[in-house]
Amino acid sequence: MKKILNYLFPKPTSEQKVNKRTEELFSVLTSKVEYDLSELETVLVINNLRRKLNESLKSKKNQLMSDSIDSSLRAEEVENAIQKIE
């Protein structure tokens, strides 16, 4: 049954997901529904988006590193407790 569902509704590949999202964002960016952006404004929007994404990824990396350090410290505490029990 699962094979039939996968055949009828295949999961998109990573490349397909990226291409779809790219097309969606490009469509929104070039849409004239809300306002018409000049080419320079479009480039500025894209640069701002890249900057925000960069900041977001750096923040996520820092949070993950902090979580890793906290987990490592907790693991050491557990290891010390185990040693005291043995």
Buried (B, 14 or more C-beta within 10 A) or exposed (E): EEEEEEEEEEEEEEEEEEEEEEEEEEEEEEEEEEEEBEEEEEEEEEEEEEEEEEEEEEEEEEEEEEEEEEEEEEEEEEEEEEEEEE
